[in-house]
Amino acid sequence: MEFLTIGVYGYSEEEFFKTLKDAEVDLFIDIRQRRGVRGKQYSFVNSTYLQQKLKEVGISYRHEKALAPTTEIRNAQKVADKQNNVLKINRSELGNVFKEMYQREILADFDFDNFLKEILDMKYKNIVLFCVESTPLACHRGLVAEKLKQLEYTTRHITK
């Protein structure tokens, strides 16, 4: 079993789903709090459409909201982005405040044992953790992948 991560920024719809298929993803785990994006460019990852498209290409979908950063954590990153004069879509790295809050409030309380048992029981081989940012350093999915690595699971980031 391998955990992959992917963001959507930089992909077209066709490229995004082809990348998932090429990586032989069989379980797509959406770890966003809000499962939608503004604007037309990335509307293909809005929840309803995304789930239908994944079903069409034979990939199971799961929303794991417990791994999503809270509004408070996201707002702390927005403040840091504003101070650094950077837009979310252009962010290359999460701020220390976000990382600390996410580790303390999300990762420390998340039941990884039960989560992993459920996935193991279902015999998935290639599981992708999804959020929107293009690079895992700029996204909480990178922090989740690091935690999984500490738990001795193989992780790999799909980047464009």
C-alpha positions as CSV (number, residue, x, y, z in Angstrom):
1,M,0.0,0.0,0.0
2,E,1.3,3.4,-1.0
3,F,0.0,6.9,-0.1
4,L,0.3,9.5,-2.8
5,T,-0.6,13.2,-2.6
6,I,-1.8,15.5,-5.4
7,G,-3.1,19.0,-5.7
8,V,-5.1,20.4,-8.6
9,Y,-3.4,23.8,-9.3
10,G,-1.6,23.6,-12.7
11,Y,-3.7,20.7,-14.1
12,S,-6.3,20.7,-16.7
13,E,-9.2,18.3,-16.1
14,E,-7.9,15.8,-18.6
15,E,-4.4,15.9,-17.2
16,F,-5.6,15.5,-13.6
17,F,-7.6,12.4,-14.2
18,K,-5.0,10.9,-16.5
19,T,-2.4,11.4,-13.8
20,L,-4.6,9.6,-11.3
21,K,-5.1,6.7,-13.7
22,D,-1.4,6.6,-14.6
23,A,-0.5,6.3,-10.9
24,E,-3.1,3.5,-10.6
25,V,-4.9,5.3,-7.8
26,D,-7.8,3.1,-6.5
27,L,-8.8,5.3,-3.5
28,F,-9.1,9.1,-3.7
29,I,-9.2,10.8,-0.2
30,D,-10.4,14.3,-0.3
31,I,-9.0,16.1,2.8
32,R,-10.5,19.5,2.2
33,Q,-12.8,21.2,4.6
34,R,-14.9,22.8,1.9
35,R,-15.0,20.6,-1.2
36,G,-15.3,23.3,-3.8
37,V,-13.2,25.8,-5.6
38,R,-14.1,29.2,-6.9
39,G,-14.0,29.9,-10.6
40,K,-14.3,27.8,-13.7
41,Q,-10.7,26.7,-14.2
42,Y,-10.8,24.1,-11.4
43,S,-14.5,23.4,-11.2
44,F,-13.8,19.8,-12.1
45,V,-12.7,19.2,-8.5
46,N,-16.0,20.5,-7.0
47,S,-17.4,17.6,-4.9
48,T,-20.4,16.4,-6.9
49,Y,-18.6,16.5,-10.3
50,L,-15.4,15.1,-8.9
51,Q,-17.1,12.1,-7.3
52,Q,-19.0,11.3,-10.5
53,K,-15.9,11.6,-12.6
54,L,-13.9,9.4,-10.2
55,K,-16.6,6.8,-10.3
56,E,-16.5,6.8,-14.1
57,V,-12.8,6.1,-14.1
58,G,-13.1,3.4,-11.4
59,I,-11.6,5.2,-8.5
60,S,-13.3,5.1,-5.1
61,Y,-13.9,8.4,-3.2
62,R,-13.7,9.2,0.5
63,H,-14.1,12.5,2.2
64,E,-11.9,12.6,5.4
65,K,-13.0,15.9,6.8
66,A,-11.3,15.2,10.1
67,L,-7.9,15.8,8.3
68,A,-9.0,19.1,7.0
69,P,-7.6,22.2,8.6
70,T,-10.2,24.2,10.6
71,T,-11.3,27.6,9.6
72,E,-9.2,29.0,12.4
73,I,-6.1,27.3,11.1
74,R,-6.8,28.4,7.5
75,N,-7.3,32.0,8.7
76,A,-4.0,31.9,10.4
77,Q,-2.4,31.0,7.1
78,K,-4.3,33.7,5.3
79,V,-2.9,36.3,7.7
80,A,0.6,34.9,7.1
81,D,0.0,35.0,3.3
82,K,-1.2,38.6,3.5
83,Q,1.9,39.6,5.6
84,N,4.1,37.9,3.0
85,N,2.1,39.4,0.1
86,V,1.5,36.0,-1.5
87,L,-1.7,34.5,-3.0
88,K,-2.7,31.0,-1.9
89,I,-2.4,29.7,-5.5
90,N,1.3,31.0,-5.5
91,R,2.2,29.9,-2.0
92,S,5.3,27.7,-2.0
93,E,5.3,26.8,1.7
94,L,3.0,26.7,4.8
95,G,3.8,29.1,7.6
96,N,5.0,27.9,11.0
97,V,1.8,29.0,12.7
98,F,-0.3,26.8,10.4
99,K,2.1,23.8,10.8
100,E,2.0,24.1,14.6
101,M,-1.7,24.5,14.8
102,Y,-2.4,21.7,12.3
103,Q,-0.1,19.3,14.2
104,R,-1.6,20.2,17.6
105,E,-5.2,20.4,16.6
106,I,-5.6,17.9,13.8
107,L,-2.8,15.4,13.6
108,A,-2.5,14.8,17.3
109,D,-6.2,14.0,17.7
110,F,-6.8,12.1,14.5
111,D,-7.4,8.3,14.9
112,F,-4.8,7.0,12.4
113,D,-5.1,3.4,13.8
114,N,-8.8,3.2,12.8
115,F,-8.3,5.1,9.6
116,L,-5.5,2.8,8.4
117,K,-7.4,-0.3,9.5
118,E,-10.4,0.6,7.4
119,I,-8.2,1.2,4.4
120,L,-6.2,-2.0,4.9
121,D,-9.4,-4.0,5.3
122,M,-10.6,-2.7,1.9
123,K,-7.4,-3.8,0.2
124,Y,-6.6,-0.5,-1.5
125,K,-3.1,-0.3,-3.0
126,N,-2.6,3.3,-4.2
127,I,-4.3,5.9,-2.1
128,V,-4.1,9.6,-3.0
129,L,-4.6,12.4,-0.5
130,F,-6.1,15.4,-2.2
131,C,-6.2,19.1,-1.7
132,V,-5.7,22.0,-4.1
133,E,-2.2,23.5,-3.7
134,S,0.3,22.5,-6.4
135,T,3.1,21.6,-4.0
136,P,2.8,19.5,-0.8
137,L,5.0,22.0,1.1
138,A,2.3,24.6,0.6
139,C,-0.5,22.2,1.7
140,H,-1.6,20.2,4.8
141,R,-1.5,17.0,2.7
142,G,2.3,17.2,3.0
143,L,1.9,17.2,6.8
144,V,-0.4,14.2,6.6
145,A,2.1,12.4,4.3
146,E,4.9,13.1,6.8
147,K,2.8,11.6,9.6
148,L,2.1,8.5,7.5
149,K,5.9,8.2,6.8
150,Q,6.5,8.3,10.6
151,L,4.0,5.5,10.9
152,E,6.2,3.6,8.4
153,Y,4.0,3.9,5.3
154,T,5.3,4.6,1.9
155,T,4.4,8.1,0.6
156,R,5.0,9.8,-2.6
157,H,4.0,13.3,-4.0
158,I,2.6,13.6,-7.5
159,T,3.6,17.1,-8.7
160,K,3.3,18.6,-12.1
